[in-house]
Amino acid sequence: MTRMSMAARISLLAACAVGLSVSVASLAAYVSLRDQLHARLDTSLLARASAASETGIVKEATLNDIPADFLGAADLRMFILYADGTVLPRQSASWIAPVSSAELKVASGLQRHSLRTIDKDGIESRAATVPAGPGTALMFVQSSEPIERTLDRMGLVLFLVGVGGIVVAALMGLAVARSALVPVRRLSAAAEHIARTEELTPIAVTGDDELASLAASFNDMLAALAASRDRQRQLVADAGHELRTPLTSLRTNLELLAQADRRGGLSQQQRDEIFTDVTAQVEELSTLVGDLVELARDEPLERAPERLDLDDIVTRAVDKVRRRAPGVSFAVDTAPWWVVGEAQILERAVTNLLDNAAKWSPPGGTVTVRLRNGSLSVADEGQGVSERDLPMIFERFYRADDARTMPGSGLGLSIVRQAAERHGGTVSAANRQPHGAVFTLTLPGQPEAKDRPVASAAQRKVAAGVPR
């Protein structure tokens, strides 16, 4: 079966199902017809024998003078049976010998009638015996060969009809299977075309059955693949664009150093300025490459989900950013909040939010950090985010017009959103009055550490190592 095509298997199954049904139906019809014909013959024999007994038309003296077609049957035989076992006519007594005990009881008046089958020279006959007077019984015997011939013809007809039905069912099953498998063949051809040409062209969907649903799901998969490929291409294009700037700056500084050495060299102050610029460009390039690797990675190299106190993560991130932004103060108000996740990813997300707030806060400004019930808000005192930029602020490489002159890759906030979604949370941005912006990161968890913390479905996926 496994080596047969789907259409052949369906055809074979249809033929087997029809064959089984026809066999059962034919057997039931054959048995029912046989029983009915034999019952009708028995009833007819008893009725005619009783009628002949009541009228007294069959007597010992006249038995040999009764015509063969008497009582409407050319193959009818009649006998007179006495209680002592004597059978008349004597010349035919051997035809029904031996006489059964039931027939002797009928002759003795102990039984109303009897029926039995007589097999003579391979020909079966039915014998009906009824009382015909004191100590006497009348027996009518008729061959059942016409019934057997009828049953034989009936069996042949049922066999031919069954074979024909099986053949027709097999052909119809094959036709239906081929017709039903057209969408499957179309899907197979589309998959082969995609593998050969990498063209993610959707296929036409017709009907509303299961195969149409399969085709629609296949088209959804193609759309997802196309979107993923477009994102990869966009990521490569954006990465190339973003990497070009620090690389160009590095090349320019190196060329400047080479030219200066050929002309006698630069002063120590000029060299220090160039080295400081090169160091800054290398750091920016390293940060950009790290962000790109984090965003482009389909699956993490290693997952280590654990129970974490978000309060500790926020504290470590604030200490780190304080050292990088000494001109900004931080007002921190946190409370314990336990989550199931990856410490490195969550700390990077919180650090990115703090770096962003410190970058936009004016000198001497304050970044307000508050953690309550799984909601971490980071507010700055900058100029805020324009309404046009708010919907796009978490997209990869998106930078507002007033942010293009400032350092950064445009990937920090997109990493925050990815970390939030990976842990079953959300992140949002809004402006606050009178000025500034506030970013809110919400993660599911609980305020107390327990032996078995209640984790969300997304956190359970993280713990199980399900790819994001």
N, C-alpha and C positions, 0 to 999 in steps of 0.2 A: 504493500500500500504506500509506503514512504517513497518508493521509486516512481509511482504513478503521478501524472499531472493532477492538478486540482479538479479540472473538468472531468477527467476519467474517473476520479474517486467519487465525485458527485453522481456521475452516471451509473457507476457500479452500485452505489448505495441506493439510488432510486430503483434500479432493477431488482436488487435484493428485497427492498421494502415491498414493491409491487408483487414480486414473486411469492413472498411470504403471505401477503394478504390474499392473493388469488388462490394460493394453495389451501388456506384455511376456509375461504368462502366456497371453493369447489368441493372440498371434502364435506363441509356442512350441507351443501346442496345435494350431493350424491347420497349421503346417508339419509337425509330427510326424504328424498324421492324414493329410495329403495324401501324405506319403512312404510311410506304411504301406499306404494303399489302392492306390497305384500299384505298390508292391512286391508286394502280394498279387495284383493283376491280372496282373503279369508272371509271377509264379510259377505261377498257374493256367493261363495261356496256354501256357507252356513244358511244363507237366505234361501237358496235354491233347494238345498237338501231338506230344510224344514218345510218348504212349500210342497215338495214331492211327498214327504212323509205324511203331511196332513191330508193331502188329497188321496193318498193311497194308490197313486198311479204306478208306483214301482212295486211289483209283487214278484214272488218267486216264479210264478208260471209265465209271467210276461217279461221277465228281465231280459231274456235273450232277444225279444222282439222289439225293444225300444231303439229307435234310430240313434245313430252316433251323434247327431247334432241336436239331440233333445236338450231342452232347457238352455238353448242358446250357446252351446260350447261344443265345437267339433272335436276337441281333445278331451272331452269329459268321459270319465269312467265311473260306473256305478256298481256298488256291491251291497249285498244284504249280509249282515253279520249277526250271528246268534250268540246268546250268552255262553254256550258251551264251546265257542271258538270256531264254529262252522262258518265258512264263507261261500257265498254263491255269487256268480256262477263258479263252479268248482274248477273249470278249466283256466280261470284267471286268478285263482286264489293265491298262487305263488307270487303274483305281482305285488300284493300288499303284505305278504308274510315277512316277518312274523307280526301277528296282531298285538298291539300294545295293550297293556292293562287298562289304560284310560278308555280305550274303545270298548273293552269288555264291560267296564263299569257302565258305559252309556247304554249298552245292550241290556244290562241287568237293571236299568232304571236308577242306578246310583249316581249318575252324573248327567248333567244337562247336555253337554256336547264335548267334543275333543277336536284338537287340531294337531297335525304333525306333518313333517316333511319326509317324503319318500324319495330315495335316491336309487334310480333304476338305470343301470347302464350309463352312468354319468349324467343322466337327465333328472333334474329335481322336479318333484310335483308336490302339491299341497293336498292333504286329505282332511275332509271335514266329516265328522260322524255325529248323527243326531238320532234320538230314539224314534223307532218306527212301530212300536207296539210292545206287548209283553214279551220280554226276553229277546227282542229283535231291535237292530239298529240299521240305519241306512247310511252308507258311506259314499260321498262324492269325492272323486280324485281328479284334479286338473293340473296339467303341466304348468310350471312357472318359467318355461323357456322364453316365451314372449317378453316377460318382464325382464329376464336377464339380458335379452337382446336390446331392449330399450335402455337398460342401465349401461350396457356396453357402449351404445351410441352416445348416451349422455356423458359417459366418462371421456370418450374420445373428443367430443365437442368441448367439454370443460378443459381438457388438456390443451387442445389447439388454441382456445381462447386465452388460456393462461400463458402459453408460450408467446402468443401474439402480444398480449398485454405487457409481458416482461420486455419484449423487444421494443415496443412502442415507448414504454417508460424509460428504457435506457437511452433511446434516441432523444426523447423529449428532455430527459435529465441532462444529456450532453449539450443539447441546444440551449437550455436554460442556463447551464453552468457557463457556457461560452459567452452568452449574452451578459450574465451577471458579473463575469470576471473582466469585462471590458474596462471598467474603471481601474481595476487592479493592474491590468496590463498597461493602462495609461500611466498609472503611478510608477510602475516599474520602468517604463520607457522614460518618464520624466526624471527619475532618479539616475538612470544611466546617462541621460543627456546632461544632467547637472554635474555628475562625476567627470564627464568627458570635457565639457565646455566651461563649467563653473558659472553658467548663466542661471540665476535663480528666478526663472519665469514661472509664475503660477499656472496651474492647469485649470481647465474649465470644469465647473461643478454643475452637474445636472441631477435633478430629482431631489428627494429628501429622505432617502433611506440610509442604512448604516454605511454603505460604500460612499455615498455623497458626504456623510459626516467625516469619513476617513479622508476623503479628498480635501475637504475644508480644513481638517487638522493638518494635512500635509502642506496646504497653502499657508496656514499660520506658521508652521515650522519654517517654510521658505522665507516668509516675511521676517521672522525672528533672526534667521541666518543673514538675510540681507541687511537688517538693521545692525546686527553685530559686526558685519563686515564693513558697513559704512562708518560705524563708530571706530573701528580699528584704523580705517583709512584716515578718518578725521584726526584720530590721536597721533598717527604717524606724521600727518601734515602739520598739525599744531606743534608737535614736539620738534619737528625739523625747524619750524619757524622760531620757536622759543629758544632752541639750542643755538641757533645761528647768531643771536645777539651776543651772548657771553663769549662764544668762540671767536667772533669777529673782533671783539674788544681785546681778547687775549692775543690774537694774531697781530693786531695793531700795536699793542704795547711791546710785544717781542720784536717786531720790525723796527720800532722806535729805538729800542735798546741796541739792536744790531747796527743801525745807521749811526747812532751816537758813538758807539765804540769805534766805528771806522773813522769818525771825525774828531776823535780825541776824547770821547767819553762825556758823561754827564756829571753834574755836581752831586754830592752826596744827598742833598735835599731832593733833587729831581729823581734820583734813583729810588729813594725811599718812597716818594709819591707814586712812582710807577709800580714798585713792588707792592705797595698797599693796594693799589687799584687791581693788580693781578690777583692778589690774595682774595680780594672781595669777589672778583669774577669767578675764581675757582670755587669759592664757597657757594656762590649762587648757582654755579653749574652743578656742584655736588648735590645741593638741595633739589634742584630741578630734576636731576637724574633719579634721585631717590623717590621723589613724588611720582615721576613717570612709571617707575618700576612698580610702585604700590598700586597705582591706578590700572596699569596694563596687566597685572597678574590676574589670570582667571581663577586660580586656586592658590591659596597660601602654601608655602613650602612646608610649614609645620604649624599645626594648631595645638594650642594648650589652653583651652577654656578652663576657668577656675572661678571660685567665688571671690569677688573683689569688693572692696569698700571704695565707692566712687569718691568719697571724701578724701581718702589718702591719695588717690590719683590726682584730684584737683590740687591738693596741697603741694605735691611734687611738681606739678606743671607750673604753679604760681611761682615757686622758688626758682625754677629754671628761667622763666620769662623775666623775673625781677632782675636777674643778673644781666640779661640781654637788653633790658630797657630801664636803665637807672633813672631816667628823667621822668618816669611815670610811677605813681603810687598805686597800690592795689588795696581795695577794701574787700576783705573776704569774710563771708558769713556762710558757713556750711554745716551740714548735719549728716550723720552716717546714712548711707544708702547702699545696700548690698545688691550686686548684680552678678550674673554669670556671663563671663566674656573673656576677652584677651586683653591683658593689661597694656601691652605695648601699643596696640591699635587704639585703645581708648585714651591712653596718655597722649598719643600723637594728635588725636582729634581735639582734646581739650587744649593742648599746647597751641594748636593752630588757631583756635578761637581766641586765646589770650594774646598771641602774637598779632593777630589782626586788630584786636582792640587797642593794643599798645601802639601799633603803627599809626592808627588814625587819631589817637588821643594827642592833644597839644602838650607841649612841654609843661610839666607841673600838673598835668591832668590826672584824673583818678579813674581807674578801671574797677568797676563794681562787680564782684563775683559772688553769686548767691546760689546755694544748693539746698533745695527743700523738696522732699517727696519725689525724688528722681528727676526733678526739673532743674537743670543747671543754666542760669542766665548770666551772660557776660555783657556788660554795658560799658560803652565808652563815652567820652565827652567830645567826640569829633563833630564833623559837620553832617553826619548821617548819610543815608543812601538815597539817591534819587528814586522817585517812584518808577521811573523807566527801568532802572537797573535791578530793583528788588526781585522781580520774577526770575532773573537770569544769574543771580549772584552765586548760586551753588553749582553752576555749569562749569565744565572743565575749560580752563584757559580763558574764561570770561573775565575781563577787566574793565571796570568803568573808565570813562574818559579821564576823570581826574586822578585815576590810579595808575595810568600808563607811565607816568614819570617817576613813580616810586618803585623801590625794589620789590620783587616778588614774581612768582611764576603764574599766578592765576589758578593754582591747583589746590591751595590750602583748604578752602571752604568745600571744594568738591570731595576732598578726602574726609572731611568732617561728615558730610552727608552719607558717604559710602560706609563709614564706620557706624553711624546711627542706624542705617538700614540693616547692616550686618548683625546688629545686636537687637533688632526688633524695635528700634526707637525712631524718633523723628528729630529734625532740626529746622528751625525757622528763623527769619530775620525781620525786624521791624524798626521803625524810627521811634524815638521817644522825645518828649518835650522837656525843656525847650530846644535841645539839640542833642545830637548823638544817635547811636544805633545800639540795639540790644539783640543779641543772638541767644536763642534758647535751644538747648539740647535736652531731650527727654528720653530716659531709658527705663524700661520696666524692671522692677526689682522689689525689694522690701526694706523697711527701715532697720531690721534687726538680723543679725547673722544667726542662722539656725543650722542644725545638722544637715537638714535636707531643705534647702531654700526653695521656695515656689518660683519656678522659672517659666517664662513665657514660651510660646511655641517657637518663636524665632531664636530664643536663647537655647532651647533644647536642640535646635538644628545646629547652632554653633558648637554645642557640647558634643554632638554626634559627628561633627566633622563634615556636615553637608555643605557643598560649595555654595558660595554666595551668588 
